[in-house]
Amino acid sequence: MRDDRDRRAGLRISRRQAVKAGLAALAGSAASGALAPLTGGIFMDATAPPAWAAGPAAAPLFHSSPALPIPLQFPPFVSVPVPAFVGAAAAASPIAAPPIPRHPFMAPNGKSNTHDDAYMSDTYTTGGPLGRAPHVLPSFLAGLCVTMAFDRAGRIISACLGSDSARLFLLDPDTLAPLAYLELPTRKVDPGEFPAGSYFYLDQQDRVVLPTVDQTLWVIAETIGGGRASFGRTRVYDVSGVMAADDEIQSALPDFSGRLWFVTRGSSGTPALVGTLNPSSGKVLGTVKLAGERIDNSFAVDETGGVFVVSDHALYRFDTGAQGAPTLTWRETYDRGNRIKPGQVAQGSGTTPTLMGDDYVTIADNADPFMHVLVYRRAKVGGQQLVDQQEVFSANKGCTENSLIATGRSIIVENNYGYRDPTATMGGTTTEPGMTRLDLGAGGLHKVWTNTEVVIPSLISKMSLANGLVYCYTHTPVSDPQLGVIDAWYLTAVDFDSGKTVFKCLAGTGVYFNNHYAAMYVGPNGTAYVGVLGGVVAIRDTT
């Protein structure tokens, strides 16, 4: 018994040291010795790197390559007083919603990009886990796996980004074992910043189209054969000629005609750009400068040719002119507030625009005292586009840095207020709770419910139309007299109709299980996948 107490005391000291190391790194201090920086300035033991880390770029790996576990907050021999499952298994309750058009130049809906489809709906027509004897499988990939896509065989493609490394992985969807990887261009990043490559999309031929920090767009194909898998570049589009030297590509997507659109982040003194290029010739067709503005999110496209972009000042609709260059159709400013709230990357909307049905587009603003959800008409019409707005969450304690979930008439918004970096969910601290459903009716927007239990520091949450569950990733700090504070991370399911929490399944404990702005995904096999600082966590039903 004495030995066990001594081990626990030693663990408390180690954890305090780890927190101090993380804080020092996040403040810009240098690391030394056997510690290597991971995304967000958090440190991992680098004395024994994974087997794939030493291979050459584009090295093929055998299917038998094992998935490595993500380090927990405490060693496995320590009994942690945190429940593995809370609540009860759900019964599927499908949601009726207008179908989202299949984009002819992207992988099928639910498989193509961070927000699942061209509308950026963050919804799935397939069912995710119902909480029936769930099994949790983590895979250590030494980086934050932000975007995941799924090829025709259901394999996972994910870009996993460290503070000074970036790799594109092909993962087995059942074992999470790496099948292949490709080294990507990198640069040193600051906490809370996401370099090019955070957003990519999978096209209709299972090719990855990925922006790089070198102001290029890579087209990457996978090759499977002879028991091996590999990645290789098939095309590189260089757009550096139209960009400032200190600018970076934020995201790229095709329109419904196949023309490739890209947006740049912009920087101090450098306006963000919206541009198009011809994918056959690689020629940039034109750009539009957003003077004094920056873009920190992806964008949405619809079948009418509309391209919807939000900057830190305004929401835009662009279309193409006769020569394929982007042309401004309309611009609507919103209340961008007067501060960068804790939880925001920049002063302005944190949402990628989300399209609703045939008529609407929705974003959130950055106003105080109350943040608002706003709905606009997206058609090419004159006059004001704003249809309605609705305040959400508590006064001076509301913001979201993630795209809204939306169907034809319903919107789900989460509260990320308080999340600055991984230390915001360490040492007993956490973020403001809240998730709200709004419906758009004849009288405008109205609140259907607000769940004040769920604490969602930074996840891009998703919804399954097939089972009626909204999936989020929640943080629960638990105090223990022996171990100190335990940071528990849960895949949490919320009922779309009632807003009640249905179940919570423990994904893991500690900073490596923090998702740090990455998304949750539902795979074709019904498994839920969450990108975390240590790699990927899979949660699936077993009965």
HUQUIWO-V106136 format. One record per run of one state. SS is the DSSP state (H for helix, E for strand, L for the rest). FROM is the first residue (numbers start at 1). LEN is the number of residues. Records with the same first field share a line. If there is no record, write none. Layout:
SS=FROM-LEN ; FROM-LEN
This chain:
L=1-1 ; 27-8 ; 38-1 ; 42-1 ; 46-5 ; 55-5 ; 63-22 ; 88-25 ; 114-9 ; 125-10 ; 141-3 ; 151-5 ; 162-4 ; 172-6 ; 184-16 ; 203-5 ; 212-4 ; 226-2 ; 239-1 ; 243-6 ; 255-5 ; 265-2 ; 268-2 ; 271-1 ; 278-6 ; 291-9 ; 302-5 ; 311-3 ; 321-5 ; 334-20 ; 357-3 ; 365-6 ; 378-8 ; 393-12 ; 407-3 ; 415-7 ; 426-9 ; 442-2 ; 452-8 ; 461-1 ; 465-4 ; 481-3 ; 496-5 ; 510-1 ; 514-5 ; 523-5 ; 533-2 ; 541-3
H=2-25 ; 39-3 ; 51-4 ; 240-3 ; 422-4 ; 511-3
E=35-3 ; 43-3 ; 60-3 ; 85-3 ; 113-1 ; 123-2 ; 135-6 ; 144-7 ; 156-6 ; 166-6 ; 178-6 ; 200-3 ; 208-4 ; 216-10 ; 228-11 ; 249-6 ; 260-5 ; 267-1 ; 270-1 ; 272-6 ; 284-7 ; 300-2 ; 307-4 ; 314-7 ; 326-8 ; 354-3 ; 360-5 ; 371-7 ; 386-7 ; 405-2 ; 410-5 ; 435-7 ; 444-8 ; 460-1 ; 462-3 ; 469-12 ; 484-12 ; 501-9 ; 519-4 ; 528-5 ; 535-6
